[in-house]
Amino acid sequence: MQRKASFGQTISAVAWSFFGVRRSKDHENDMSKLNPVHVIIAGVLGAAVFVLMLLLLVRWVIGSGVASA
């Protein structure tokens, strides 16, 4: 029986997938160990953090006056 990956390892794998860089050996290892429910949860959380960071960046740029012409 193979050991399942922890939620922290799942978050790490999803973060690498957002970045777009992953070795094929690591990808195959992840596919055999990751829990699909954890992957979905980590993906939704990662997307929410990404959108939140974009919103904060836009608010900062608009508030600082850099975007005014």
Sequence and secondary structure as in RCSB ss.txt:
>XXXX:A:sequence
MQRKASFGQTISAVAWSFFGVRRSKDHENDMSKLNPVHVIIAGVLGAAVFVLMLLLLVRWVIGSGVASA
>XXXX:A:secstr
      HHHHHHHHHHHHHT   HHHHHHHHHH  HHHHHHHHHHHHHHHHHHHHHHHHHHHHHTTT  
